[in-house]
Each structure stands twice: as structure tokens, then as C-alpha cells.
């Protein structure tokens, strides 16, 4: 629990008009029902956290919220200090990092947002709010397809009677010869996602046999409700400098990073079997390590390992009894090694 510090916090720098904004649908999102801004906001937080919170609170909705970007604007602290401060703000109830699935079918994608509340909220409030958060409130508008009116343009216009019709010789119209077309080979979304990895990063170029072999593993991801964009970003994140076996690396990641199966995946599909209904899943990201999960599984915005470490106040300290035993053992060794 945070304790009140009587020393005044450093005033946060003013938000520059040139502060970068995130892509549409991403970045900061203000939570509803906040109290009016006062001089005593964040008074229970330590100096560094008050400094960071005061700056974030004045950012407009949609502002970039990455640790790297915040560290550029707050020169007193580096990226590690900013990351630690954001974790403390999450535990204090001011912040939650989430990833939302917007769109439907092949147009579904993940967007990343940081929900911010000037008023500290408890876990029950955050869980209720995030559970009822709808994509219509925060999702970026999806533009209609550019070719949506093409079928109407191709319909034959209504025939208008000629002012002076003239009889025409009776001839049998001949239909134009049809040219047989060969349909393209049907590839699954999982296969296409694997085949495109090499275009995103040449170090991950896979052969046809590699894509065919790994396709069942990638299909398991899509069966669990993730999108191809999410699959691609997970497979390409944090790559080593040198990759000797792209197929081996991708296979290992497909197995080790397989996401959990969400209960709302089947219910959404069964609600409208003939019409693909849009899915709007929301996962909370651990503010410390970025591990995703449902809101109720990440109290204080932290996953279980990070929450355990935070509650314990860091790594466990050595046992005094063991320290005394080691010192006694070293003393005995020194006595044995003394020259006679």
C-alpha cells in the first residue's frame, strides 16, 4: 500500500503540442467517472510516481503510451524507471494495459490501449468496467471497402425505348465464347501467415515444405480465436540477431507460445451461424512483463508471477541461519588451512 510523502513531488513537465499520437484506435484511453483535477491528485504516491502520473494525466486521448516515448518526454528518468513507475500506478489503481480484438472475420485485428483513471480504482471496478467495455466506444471506425459499389455498377442499365425504332433482320444472337478459368489454389489462413513471414523478415523465410509441415500448428492458434496479425506479431517479436533454422525457431514458438482457449470463442460463433458476428475480445496485459490474460486473472494489472514478486517486495532475501552456517564453515576451512 502506498504511503503519503510529505515532500512535494517534482512538477511534471507541460505536455508539448508536438507530443506524438498513436495510430487510430491505439494509445491512451480515459476511464469514465473521474473526479475533477485538483492539486492534491496522486498525493499518496511516491515522488517519481506522482511526477509520471501528473504527466500522463494531462496527455490527450490517443497519445502514445509506450515506455520509450514517455522516457523521451521525461528526461529525469530512464526507461527502466518509467516502466517501474507505470507498474506502481497499475497497482495503485490508475492504469490498465489491454489488447482488444476489433472487427470480424479476416478483418479482425488486435489494438493495444492504456486505460487511465485519475481517480484510483480497485480491482472489482476495473474488472467490471473492462468486462462491459464495448468496441463501439473505443474502436477506430472501419472504412467500408473501396469496391463495395462495384456490383451495382456492373448491372445492366434499364433499357430506354428508341424514339424511332426500325425493324431489324431476325438474327440469332451468338453468345461470346467462354474462356475457361482455372481457380487459384486454396491456401488456408495459417499457411498464408507462415508463407508471409519471410516478407516481413528475410531471416524467417520458409520453404513450401516448411509451411506445409507447420500449418497444423499455426491452425491451432487461429482455432483459439487469435487473428493472423496477432500470430505474425508473436512469431516475429524479439528475434535473435542470427537465425540458423527458421523452421525450427517458428516450430518452437508455435508450441511454446500457444495462447489459451477463451470461452467466448464458441459462443460468438454459435450466436449467428449464418452471419459472421463481430468479435470484441479484451485481454489485460501485465504492466510489468506484458503477459495477456482475462481481467480477473491479473489483479492490480499484474500476472501471478509478477504480482507475487511485487507483493514480496522483490527477490527473497537469504536466510540468516544459512548465512551463519556458511560463515562457520568458512572459518573451519581457514583453521584447517593454517600452516602447522
ABEGO torsion letter per residue (X at the ends): XBBBBABBBBBBBBBBAABBBBBBGBEBBBBBGBBBBBAABGAABBAAAAAAAAAAAABBBGBBABAAAAAAABAABBAAAAAAAAAAAAAAGABBBBBBBBEBEAABBBBBBBBBBABBBBAAAAAAAAAABBAAAABBBBBBBAAAAAAAAABBBBBBBBABBBBBBBBBBBBBBBBBBBBBBBBBAAAAAAAAAAAABAAABBBAAAAAAAAAAAAAAAAAGBBAAAAAAAAABGBBABBABAAAAAAAAAAAABBBBBAAAAAAAAABAABBBBBBBBBBBBAAAGBBBBAAABBGGBBAAAAAAAAAGEBBBBBAAAAAAAAAAAAAAAAAABBX
